[in-house]
Amino acid sequence: MSPQRIQRKRVAGWRRPDNAVIVDRTSRWGNPFTLADCLDAEVADNEADARKVCVTAYDAWLDGDYAHVEPARRLRILAELHTLAGKDLACPCEPGLLCHGDVLIRRAARHNVGAVAS
């Protein structure tokens, strides 16, 4: 089964599945671009549009855009991306909503394919 994004819940009894890595904002994998910042800067008019902007910005940040934003963390994420290959990723985003976790899953899979082909 392909890696998937699962919703991290902060309720009594919820446990992270064995093959999952938490990638929310509290983790090293978190997205430095926030919905609130997008809305405050009037880059987006609503939460759905702000989510698109933030996920797109995260992907671009990993590619080297926004180089002034947490450069050391970006490099660490890129260096450790291979550790996410084959893992489910847990974050608080509701299923079906855009999420930076989807970017990480896609990138980890690409990284893993490159490693296998080498």
The first five atom37 places (N, CA, C, CB, O) and aatype in JSON, in Angstrom:
{
  "aatype": [12, 15, 14, 5, 1, 9, 5, 1, 11, 1, 19, 0, 7, 17, 1, 1, 14, 3, 2, 0, 19, 9, 19, 3, 1, 16, 15, 1, 17, 7, 2, 14, 13, 16, 10, 0, 3, 4, 10, 3, 0, 6, 19, 0, 3, 2, 6, 0, 3, 0, 1, 11, 19, 4, 19, 16, 0, 18, 3, 0, 17, 10, 3, 7, 3, 18, 0, 8, 19, 6, 14, 0, 1, 1, 10, 1, 9, 10, 0, 6, 10, 8, 16, 10, 0, 7, 11, 3, 10, 0, 4, 14, 4, 6, 14, 7, 10, 10, 4, 8, 7, 3, 19, 10, 9, 1, 1, 0, 0, 1, 8, 2, 19, 7, 0, 19, 0, 15],
  "atom_mask": [
    [1, 1, 1, 1, 1],
    [1, 1, 1, 1, 1],
    [1, 1, 1, 1, 1],
    [1, 1, 1, 1, 1],
    [1, 1, 1, 1, 1],
    [1, 1, 1, 1, 1],
    [1, 1, 1, 1, 1],
    [1, 1, 1, 1, 1],
    [1, 1, 1, 1, 1],
    [1, 1, 1, 1, 1],
    [1, 1, 1, 1, 1],
    [1, 1, 1, 1, 1],
    [1, 1, 1, 0, 1],
    [1, 1, 1, 1, 1],
    [1, 1, 1, 1, 1],
    [1, 1, 1, 1, 1],
    [1, 1, 1, 1, 1],
    [1, 1, 1, 1, 1],
    [1, 1, 1, 1, 1],
    [1, 1, 1, 1, 1],
    [1, 1, 1, 1, 1],
    [1, 1, 1, 1, 1],
    [1, 1, 1, 1, 1],
    [1, 1, 1, 1, 1],
    [1, 1, 1, 1, 1],
    [1, 1, 1, 1, 1],
    [1, 1, 1, 1, 1],
    [1, 1, 1, 1, 1],
    [1, 1, 1, 1, 1],
    [1, 1, 1, 0, 1],
    [1, 1, 1, 1, 1],
    [1, 1, 1, 1, 1],
    [1, 1, 1, 1, 1],
    [1, 1, 1, 1, 1],
    [1, 1, 1, 1, 1],
    [1, 1, 1, 1, 1],
    [1, 1, 1, 1, 1],
    [1, 1, 1, 1, 1],
    [1, 1, 1, 1, 1],
    [1, 1, 1, 1, 1],
    [1, 1, 1, 1, 1],
    [1, 1, 1, 1, 1],
    [1, 1, 1, 1, 1],
    [1, 1, 1, 1, 1],
    [1, 1, 1, 1, 1],
    [1, 1, 1, 1, 1],
    [1, 1, 1, 1, 1],
    [1, 1, 1, 1, 1],
    [1, 1, 1, 1, 1],
    [1, 1, 1, 1, 1],
    [1, 1, 1, 1, 1],
    [1, 1, 1, 1, 1],
    [1, 1, 1, 1, 1],
    [1, 1, 1, 1, 1],
    [1, 1, 1, 1, 1],
    [1, 1, 1, 1, 1],
    [1, 1, 1, 1, 1],
    [1, 1, 1, 1, 1],
    [1, 1, 1, 1, 1],
    [1, 1, 1, 1, 1],
    [1, 1, 1, 1, 1],
    [1, 1, 1, 1, 1],
    [1, 1, 1, 1, 1],
    [1, 1, 1, 0, 1],
    [1, 1, 1, 1, 1],
    [1, 1, 1, 1, 1],
    [1, 1, 1, 1, 1],
    [1, 1, 1, 1, 1],
    [1, 1, 1, 1, 1],
    [1, 1, 1, 1, 1],
    [1, 1, 1, 1, 1],
    [1, 1, 1, 1, 1],
    [1, 1, 1, 1, 1],
    [1, 1, 1, 1, 1],
    [1, 1, 1, 1, 1],
    [1, 1, 1, 1, 1],
    [1, 1, 1, 1, 1],
    [1, 1, 1, 1, 1],
    [1, 1, 1, 1, 1],
    [1, 1, 1, 1, 1],
    [1, 1, 1, 1, 1],
    [1, 1, 1, 1, 1],
    [1, 1, 1, 1, 1],
    [1, 1, 1, 1, 1],
    [1, 1, 1, 1, 1],
    [1, 1, 1, 0, 1],
    [1, 1, 1, 1, 1],
    [1, 1, 1, 1, 1],
    [1, 1, 1, 1, 1],
    [1, 1, 1, 1, 1],
    [1, 1, 1, 1, 1],
    [1, 1, 1, 1, 1],
    [1, 1, 1, 1, 1],
    [1, 1, 1, 1, 1],
    [1, 1, 1, 1, 1],
    [1, 1, 1, 0, 1],
    [1, 1, 1, 1, 1],
    [1, 1, 1, 1, 1],
    [1, 1, 1, 1, 1],
    [1, 1, 1, 1, 1],
    [1, 1, 1, 0, 1],
    [1, 1, 1, 1, 1],
    [1, 1, 1, 1, 1],
    [1, 1, 1, 1, 1],
    [1, 1, 1, 1, 1],
    [1, 1, 1, 1, 1],
    [1, 1, 1, 1, 1],
    [1, 1, 1, 1, 1],
    [1, 1, 1, 1, 1],
    [1, 1, 1, 1, 1],
    [1, 1, 1, 1, 1],
    [1, 1, 1, 1, 1],
    [1, 1, 1, 1, 1],
    [1, 1, 1, 0, 1],
    [1, 1, 1, 1, 1],
    [1, 1, 1, 1, 1],
    [1, 1, 1, 1, 1],
    [1, 1, 1, 1, 1]
  ],
  "atom_positions": [
    [[0.84, -1.18, 0.0], [0.0, 0.0, 0.0], [0.89, 1.25, 0.0], [-0.96, 0.0, 1.22], [1.89, 1.3, 0.71]],
    [[0.51, 2.23, -0.78], [1.27, 3.48, -0.88], [1.16, 4.27, 0.41], [0.79, 4.32, -2.06], [0.14, 4.21, 1.11]],
    [[2.21, 5.03, 0.72], [2.12, 5.91, 1.89], [0.96, 6.88, 1.73], [3.44, 6.69, 2.08], [0.61, 7.28, 0.62]],
    [[0.38, 7.23, 2.84], [-0.75, 8.16, 2.81], [-0.65, 9.14, 3.95], [-2.07, 7.4, 2.88], [0.1, 8.95, 4.91]],
    [[-1.42, 10.19, 3.84], [-1.5, 11.17, 4.91], [-2.66, 10.77, 5.82], [-1.69, 12.62, 4.35], [-3.76, 10.48, 5.35]],
    [[-2.4, 10.76, 7.1], [-3.45, 10.44, 8.06], [-3.63, 11.63, 9.0], [-3.12, 9.14, 8.86], [-2.7, 12.4, 9.23]],
    [[-4.82, 11.75, 9.54], [-5.1, 12.88, 10.42], [-4.63, 12.58, 11.84], [-6.59, 13.22, 10.41], [-5.05, 11.61, 12.47]],
    [[-3.75, 13.45, 12.32], [-3.32, 13.36, 13.71], [-4.41, 13.97, 14.57], [-1.94, 14.08, 13.95], [-4.87, 15.09, 14.32]],
    [[-4.82, 13.22, 15.57], [-5.88, 13.72, 16.45], [-5.32, 13.9, 17.84], [-7.09, 12.76, 16.46], [-4.55, 13.07, 18.33]],
    [[-5.71, 14.94, 18.47], [-5.28, 15.22, 19.84], [-6.44, 14.94, 20.79], [-4.79, 16.69, 19.99], [-6.98, 15.83, 21.45]],
    [[-6.78, 13.67, 20.81], [-7.85, 13.22, 21.71], [-7.35, 12.01, 22.49], [-9.15, 12.86, 20.91], [-6.46, 11.29, 22.04]],
    [[-7.92, 11.81, 23.64], [-7.51, 10.69, 24.47], [-7.66, 9.39, 23.69], [-8.35, 10.63, 25.77], [-8.68, 9.14, 23.06]],
    [[-6.63, 8.57, 23.75], [-6.68, 7.27, 23.11], [-6.11, 7.21, 21.7], [0.0, 0.0, 0.0], [-5.82, 6.13, 21.2]],
    [[-5.93, 8.38, 21.05], [-5.37, 8.35, 19.7], [-3.89, 8.04, 19.8], [-5.6, 9.7, 18.95], [-3.18, 8.62, 20.61]],
    [[-3.44, 7.13, 18.98], [-2.03, 6.77, 18.93], [-1.54, 6.84, 17.5], [-1.8, 5.35, 19.51], [-2.25, 6.5, 16.55]],
    [[-0.32, 7.29, 17.36], [0.3, 7.34, 16.04], [0.51, 5.91, 15.56], [1.66, 8.13, 16.07], [1.1, 5.09, 16.28]],
    [[0.03, 5.59, 14.37], [0.28, 4.25, 13.83], [1.78, 3.97, 13.74], [-0.38, 4.09, 12.45], [2.58, 4.9, 13.59]],
    [[2.15, 2.71, 13.81], [3.55, 2.31, 13.84], [4.36, 2.84, 12.66], [3.65, 0.83, 13.87], [5.51, 3.25, 12.85]],
    [[3.81, 2.84, 11.47], [4.57, 3.23, 10.29], [4.34, 4.7, 9.92], [4.2, 2.34, 9.12], [4.5, 5.08, 8.76]],
    [[3.96, 5.52, 10.89], [3.65, 6.92, 10.59], [4.66, 7.85, 11.27], [2.23, 7.26, 11.05], [5.19, 7.56, 12.34]],
    [[4.89, 8.97, 10.61], [5.74, 10.03, 11.13], [4.88, 11.28, 11.25], [6.99, 10.27, 10.2], [4.14, 11.63, 10.34]],
    [[4.99, 11.94, 12.38], [4.25, 13.19, 12.58], [4.98, 14.31, 11.86], [4.08, 13.51, 14.11], [6.17, 14.52, 12.06]],
    [[4.25, 15.03, 11.01], [4.84, 16.1, 10.2], [4.14, 17.44, 10.42], [4.79, 15.73, 8.73], [4.23, 18.33, 9.58]],
    [[3.47, 17.58, 11.54], [2.77, 18.84, 11.8], [3.76, 19.95, 12.14], [1.75, 18.66, 12.93], [4.97, 19.72, 12.15]],
    [[3.25, 21.13, 12.42], [4.08, 22.3, 12.67], [5.0, 22.13, 13.88], [3.21, 23.5, 12.87], [6.03, 22.8, 13.96]],
    [[4.65, 21.24, 14.81], [5.5, 21.03, 15.98], [6.72, 20.16, 15.66], [4.69, 20.39, 17.1], [7.62, 20.03, 16.48]],
    [[6.74, 19.57, 14.47], [7.83, 18.67, 14.09], [8.84, 19.39, 13.21], [7.28, 17.44, 13.36], [8.62, 20.53, 12.8]],
    [[9.95, 18.72, 12.93], [10.97, 19.28, 12.04], [10.45, 19.45, 10.63], [12.21, 18.39, 12.03], [11.02, 20.21, 9.84]],
    [[9.36, 18.76, 10.29], [8.83, 18.75, 8.93], [7.78, 19.83, 8.68], [8.24, 17.41, 8.63], [7.31, 19.97, 7.55]],
    [[7.41, 20.59, 9.7], [6.31, 21.54, 9.61], [6.49, 22.61, 8.55], [0.0, 0.0, 0.0], [7.61, 22.95, 8.16]],
    [[5.37, 23.13, 8.1], [5.33, 24.17, 7.08], [5.53, 25.53, 7.75], [3.99, 24.13, 6.28], [4.74, 25.89, 8.63]],
    [[6.56, 26.3, 7.37], [6.76, 27.61, 7.97], [5.74, 28.65, 7.51], [8.15, 28.1, 7.67], [5.65, 29.73, 8.09]],
    [[4.98, 28.35, 6.48], [3.98, 29.27, 5.94], [2.63, 28.95, 6.56], [3.92, 29.18, 4.39], [2.14, 27.82, 6.45]],
    [[2.02, 29.92, 7.19], [0.77, 29.67, 7.91], [-0.43, 30.3, 7.22], [0.88, 30.21, 9.33], [-0.32, 31.3, 6.51]],
    [[-1.58, 29.68, 7.45], [-2.83, 30.23, 6.9], [-3.06, 31.62, 7.45], [-4.03, 29.31, 7.25], [-3.46, 32.53, 6.72]],
    [[-2.81, 31.8, 8.74], [-3.04, 33.11, 9.37], [-2.17, 34.19, 8.74], [-2.75, 33.03, 10.87], [-2.65, 35.29, 8.48]],
    [[-0.91, 33.86, 8.48], [-0.03, 34.85, 7.84], [-0.51, 35.21, 6.45], [1.4, 34.32, 7.77], [-0.47, 36.38, 6.06]],
    [[-0.98, 34.21, 5.69], [-1.51, 34.47, 4.34], [-2.73, 35.38, 4.39], [-1.88, 33.16, 3.65], [-2.85, 36.33, 3.61]],
    [[-3.61, 35.09, 5.32], [-4.82, 35.89, 5.45], [-4.49, 37.3, 5.93], [-5.81, 35.22, 6.41], [-5.04, 38.28, 5.43]],
    [[-3.58, 37.4, 6.92], [-3.19, 38.72, 7.43], [-2.52, 39.57, 6.36], [-2.26, 38.56, 8.63], [-2.73, 40.78, 6.3]],
    [[-1.7, 38.94, 5.53], [-1.0, 39.66, 4.46], [-1.9, 39.89, 3.25], [0.24, 38.89, 4.03], [-1.48, 40.51, 2.27]],
    [[-3.13, 39.4, 3.31], [-4.11, 39.52, 2.24], [-3.61, 38.9, 0.93], [-4.46, 40.99, 2.02], [-3.89, 39.39, -0.16]],
    [[-2.83, 37.8, 1.08], [-2.38, 37.03, -0.07], [-3.52, 36.12, -0.53], [-1.11, 36.21, 0.27], [-3.55, 35.69, -1.68]],
    [[-4.44, 35.84, 0.39], [-5.6, 35.01, 0.09], [-6.81, 35.61, 0.79], [-5.37, 33.52, 0.53], [-6.69, 36.26, 1.83]],
    [[-7.99, 35.36, 0.2], [-9.22, 35.92, 0.75], [-9.94, 34.99, 1.71], [-10.13, 36.29, -0.35], [-10.79, 35.43, 2.49]],
    [[-9.61, 33.7, 1.65], [-10.31, 32.74, 2.49], [-9.36, 31.6, 2.86], [-11.57, 32.19, 1.77], [-8.25, 31.51, 2.32]],
    [[-9.8, 30.76, 3.76], [-8.94, 29.69, 4.26], [-8.53, 28.7, 3.16], [-9.64, 28.95, 5.38], [-7.38, 28.26, 3.13]],
    [[-9.45, 28.36, 2.28], [-9.13, 27.4, 1.21], [-8.04, 27.96, 0.3], [-10.39, 27.06, 0.38], [-7.11, 27.24, -0.07]],
    [[-8.15, 29.23, -0.07], [-7.13, 29.84, -0.91], [-5.81, 29.98, -0.16], [-7.6, 31.21, -1.42], [-4.74, 29.78, -0.74]],
    [[-5.88, 30.31, 1.12], [-4.66, 30.43, 1.94], [-3.96, 29.08, 2.04], [-5.01, 30.96, 3.35], [-2.73, 29.01, 2.01]],
    [[-4.73, 28.02, 2.15], [-4.15, 26.67, 2.22], [-3.39, 26.37, 0.92], [-5.27, 25.6, 2.45], [-2.29, 25.83, 0.97]],
    [[-3.98, 26.71, -0.23], [-3.3, 26.5, -1.51], [-1.99, 27.28, -1.57], [-4.21, 26.91, -2.68], [-0.96, 26.75, -2.01]],
    [[-2.04, 28.52, -1.14], [-0.84, 29.36, -1.14], [0.24, 28.76, -0.25], [-1.18, 30.8, -0.68], [1.4, 28.68, -0.64]],
    [[-0.14, 28.32, 0.94], [0.84, 27.77, 1.9], [1.45, 26.47, 1.41], [0.18, 27.54, 3.24], [2.66, 26.26, 1.55]],
    [[0.66, 25.6, 0.84], [1.18, 24.32, 0.34], [2.08, 24.56, -0.87], [0.01, 23.35, -0.03], [3.14, 23.95, -1.0]],
    [[1.66, 25.44, -1.75], [2.48, 25.79, -2.91], [3.79, 26.44, -2.47], [1.7, 26.73, -3.86], [4.85, 26.15, -3.02]],
    [[3.71, 27.32, -1.48], [4.91, 27.98, -0.97], [5.86, 26.98, -0.32], [4.54, 29.08, 0.03], [7.08, 27.1, -0.46]],
    [[5.33, 25.99, 0.38], [6.16, 24.96, 1.0], [6.92, 24.18, -0.06], [5.3, 24.0, 1.85], [8.12, 23.95, 0.07]],
    [[6.23, 23.78, -1.1], [6.86, 23.06, -2.2], [7.95, 23.91, -2.85], [5.8, 22.65, -3.26], [9.05, 23.42, -3.1]],
    [[7.64, 25.17, -3.1], [8.61, 26.09, -3.71], [9.79, 26.34, -2.76], [7.94, 27.42, -4.07], [10.93, 26.45, -3.21]],
    [[9.51, 26.44, -1.47], [10.56, 26.63, -0.46], [11.55, 25.47, -0.49], [9.94, 26.77, 0.95], [12.77, 25.68, -0.42]],
    [[11.03, 24.27, -0.59], [11.92, 23.11, -0.67], [12.77, 23.14, -1.94], [11.12, 21.82, -0.61], [13.88, 22.61, -1.97]],
    [[12.23, 23.77, -3.0], [12.98, 23.9, -4.26], [13.99, 25.04, -4.21], [12.02, 24.12, -5.41], [14.8, 25.17, -5.13]],
    [[13.96, 25.85, -3.16], [14.93, 26.93, -3.03], [14.36, 28.33, -3.1], [0.0, 0.0, 0.0], [15.08, 29.3, -2.87]],
    [[13.09, 28.46, -3.42], [12.45, 29.78, -3.37], [12.31, 30.17, -1.9], [11.05, 29.77, -4.1], [12.37, 29.32, -1.01]],
    [[12.12, 31.44, -1.64], [11.97, 31.93, -0.26], [13.19, 31.52, 0.58], [10.67, 31.38, 0.39], [13.04, 31.12, 1.74]],
    [[14.38, 31.63, -0.01], [15.61, 31.16, 0.63], [15.87, 31.83, 1.97], [16.79, 31.41, -0.29], [16.61, 31.28, 2.8]],
    [[15.3, 32.97, 2.21], [15.49, 33.68, 3.48], [14.69, 33.06, 4.63], [15.1, 35.13, 3.32], [14.94, 33.37, 5.8]],
    [[13.75, 32.2, 4.32], [12.89, 31.59, 5.34], [13.54, 30.32, 5.88], [11.47, 31.29, 4.77], [13.65, 29.32, 5.16]],
    [[13.95, 30.36, 7.1], [14.51, 29.19, 7.8], [15.41, 28.32, 6.91], [13.38, 28.35, 8.34], [15.12, 27.15, 6.69]],
    [[16.49, 28.88, 6.41], [17.33, 28.13, 5.47], [17.95, 26.85, 6.07], [18.44, 29.02, 4.97], [18.05, 25.84, 5.38]],
    [[18.34, 26.89, 7.32], [18.95, 25.7, 7.93], [17.93, 24.57, 8.05], [19.53, 26.03, 9.33], [18.26, 23.41, 7.8]],
    [[16.69, 24.91, 8.42], [15.66, 23.87, 8.53], [15.34, 23.28, 7.16], [14.38, 24.45, 9.18], [15.13, 22.07, 7.03]],
    [[15.29, 24.12, 6.15], [15.02, 23.64, 4.8], [16.08, 22.62, 4.38], [14.99, 24.8, 3.8], [15.74, 21.56, 3.84]],
    [[17.32, 22.93, 4.61], [18.4, 22.01, 4.24], [18.31, 20.7, 5.04], [19.76, 22.66, 4.47], [18.58, 19.63, 4.49]],
    [[17.94, 20.78, 6.31], [17.8, 19.58, 7.12], [16.66, 18.71, 6.6], [17.56, 19.94, 8.59], [16.79, 17.49, 6.52]],
    [[15.55, 19.33, 6.24], [14.42, 18.57, 5.68], [14.86, 17.85, 4.4], [13.21, 19.52, 5.39], [14.59, 16.66, 4.23]],
    [[15.52, 18.57, 3.53], [15.97, 17.96, 2.27], [16.94, 16.81, 2.53], [16.63, 19.01, 1.37], [16.89, 15.78, 1.86]],
    [[17.82, 16.98, 3.5], [18.81, 15.95, 3.8], [18.17, 14.7, 4.42], [19.86, 16.49, 4.74], [18.68, 13.59, 4.26]],
    [[17.05, 14.89, 5.11], [16.41, 13.78, 5.81], [15.16, 13.27, 5.11], [16.06, 14.2, 7.2], [14.48, 12.38, 5.63]],
    [[14.84, 13.81, 3.96], [13.64, 13.44, 3.23], [13.56, 11.94, 2.98], [13.58, 14.18, 1.92], [12.47, 11.37, 3.01]],
    [[14.67, 11.31, 2.74], [14.69, 9.86, 2.47], [14.12, 9.05, 3.63], [16.12, 9.41, 2.18], [13.65, 7.93, 3.43]],
    [[14.16, 9.6, 4.84], [13.65, 8.86, 6.01], [12.12, 8.75, 6.0], [14.1, 9.53, 7.3], [11.55, 7.95, 6.73]],
    [[11.47, 9.56, 5.17], [10.01, 9.52, 5.08], [9.51, 8.52, 4.03], [9.47, 10.9, 4.76], [8.33, 8.19, 4.0]],
    [[10.4, 8.05, 3.18], [10.0, 7.14, 2.1], [9.32, 5.9, 2.67], [11.22, 6.72, 1.25], [9.85, 5.23, 3.55]],
    [[8.13, 5.61, 2.15], [7.38, 4.44, 2.56], [6.58, 4.61, 3.84], [0.0, 0.0, 0.0], [5.91, 3.68, 4.28]],
    [[6.65, 5.78, 4.46], [5.95, 6.02, 5.72], [4.65, 6.77, 5.47], [6.84, 6.81, 6.69], [4.53, 7.56, 4.53]],
    [[3.68, 6.52, 6.34], [2.49, 7.35, 6.37], [2.86, 8.62, 7.13], [1.26, 6.61, 7.04], [3.7, 8.59, 8.03]],
    [[2.23, 9.74, 6.77], [2.53, 11.0, 7.43], [1.3, 11.51, 8.15], [3.03, 12.04, 6.42], [0.2, 11.56, 7.58]],
    [[1.48, 11.9, 9.41], [0.37, 12.34, 10.24], [0.46, 13.83, 10.51], [0.35, 11.56, 11.56], [1.49, 14.34, 10.94]],
    [[-0.64, 14.51, 10.26], [-0.76, 15.93, 10.57], [-2.22, 16.22, 10.91], [-0.26, 16.82, 9.38], [-3.09, 15.38, 10.66]],
    [[-2.51, 17.39, 11.46], [-3.89, 17.67, 11.86], [-4.84, 18.05, 10.73], [-3.88, 18.75, 12.86], [-6.04, 18.19, 10.97]],
    [[-4.33, 18.21, 9.51], [-5.21, 18.59, 8.4], [-6.26, 17.51, 8.16], [-4.39, 18.82, 7.11], [-5.98, 16.31, 8.22]],
    [[-7.46, 17.96, 7.9], [-8.55, 17.03, 7.64], [-8.31, 16.3, 6.32], [-9.9, 17.76, 7.61], [-7.78, 16.89, 5.37]],
    [[-8.68, 15.04, 6.25], [-8.55, 14.29, 4.98], [-9.28, 15.04, 3.86], [-9.11, 12.84, 5.13], [-10.37, 15.58, 4.06]],
    [[-8.66, 15.05, 2.71], [-9.28, 15.71, 1.56], [-8.84, 17.15, 1.37], [0.0, 0.0, 0.0], [-9.02, 17.71, 0.29]],
    [[-8.27, 17.77, 2.41], [-7.78, 19.13, 2.28], [-6.33, 19.11, 1.82], [-7.91, 19.9, 3.62], [-5.59, 18.17, 2.12]],
    [[-5.94, 20.13, 1.08], [-4.54, 20.26, 0.71], [-3.68, 20.33, 1.96], [-4.31, 21.5, -0.18], [-4.09, 20.9, 2.97]],
    [[-2.48, 19.75, 1.88], [-1.61, 19.7, 3.05], [-0.16, 19.58, 2.6], [-2.0, 18.53, 3.99], [0.12, 18.93, 1.59]],
    [[0.74, 20.19, 3.35], [2.17, 20.07, 3.02], [2.63, 18.62, 3.17], [3.01, 21.0, 3.93], [3.64, 18.24, 2.58]],
    [[1.9, 17.81, 3.94], [2.23, 16.39, 4.06], [2.17, 15.69, 2.72], [0.0, 0.0, 0.0], [2.94, 14.76, 2.46]],
    [[1.25, 16.12, 1.87], [1.16, 15.54, 0.53], [2.41, 15.86, -0.29], [-0.1, 16.06, -0.2], [2.87, 15.03, -1.07]],
    [[2.95, 17.05, -0.1], [4.2, 17.43, -0.77], [5.32, 16.52, -0.3], [4.55, 18.93, -0.48], [6.11, 16.03, -1.11]],
    [[5.39, 16.28, 1.01], [6.44, 15.42, 1.56], [6.31, 13.98, 1.06], [6.39, 15.44, 3.08], [7.31, 13.34, 0.74]],
    [[5.09, 13.47, 1.0], [4.89, 12.1, 0.49], [5.39, 11.99, -0.95], [3.39, 11.7, 0.57], [6.11, 11.06, -1.3]],
    [[5.0, 12.95, -1.77], [5.4, 12.94, -3.18], [6.92, 13.04, -3.31], [4.73, 14.11, -3.95], [7.54, 12.29, -4.07]],
    [[7.52, 13.96, -2.58], [8.96, 14.15, -2.67], [9.73, 12.94, -2.11], [9.37, 15.41, -1.92], [10.75, 12.55, -2.68]],
    [[9.25, 12.36, -1.02], [9.93, 11.19, -0.45], [9.86, 10.03, -1.42], [9.3, 10.8, 0.91], [10.83, 9.28, -1.56]],
    [[8.74, 9.87, -2.1], [8.6, 8.78, -3.07], [9.55, 8.98, -4.24], [7.15, 8.69, -3.58], [10.16, 8.03, -4.71]],
    [[9.67, 10.21, -4.71], [10.61, 10.52, -5.81], [12.04, 10.27, -5.37], [10.44, 11.99, -6.27], [12.86, 9.72, -6.12]],
    [[12.33, 10.68, -4.15], [13.68, 10.48, -3.61], [13.99, 8.98, -3.51], [13.81, 11.15, -2.22], [15.09, 8.53, -3.83]],
    [[13.0, 8.23, -3.06], [13.18, 6.79, -2.88], [13.37, 6.09, -4.24], [11.97, 6.18, -2.14], [14.2, 5.19, -4.36]],
    [[12.62, 6.5, -5.25], [12.75, 5.92, -6.59], [14.16, 6.2, -7.11], [11.68, 6.52, -7.58], [14.79, 5.32, -7.69]],
    [[14.66, 7.43, -6.89], [16.01, 7.76, -7.32], [17.05, 6.92, -6.6], [0.0, 0.0, 0.0], [18.04, 6.52, -7.21]],
    [[16.83, 6.64, -5.33], [17.77, 5.86, -4.55], [17.78, 4.4, -5.02], [17.43, 5.94, -3.05], [18.83, 3.76, -5.07]],
    [[16.6, 3.87, -5.37], [16.49, 2.49, -5.82], [17.15, 2.33, -7.18], [15.02, 2.05, -5.88], [17.81, 1.32, -7.45]],
    [[16.98, 3.33, -8.05], [17.52, 3.27, -9.4], [19.04, 3.39, -9.42], [16.9, 4.38, -10.25], [19.69, 2.94, -10.37]],
    [[19.61, 3.98, -8.39], [21.07, 4.19, -8.36], [21.83, 2.91, -8.24], [21.45, 5.1, -7.22], [23.06, 2.92, -8.21]]
  ]
}
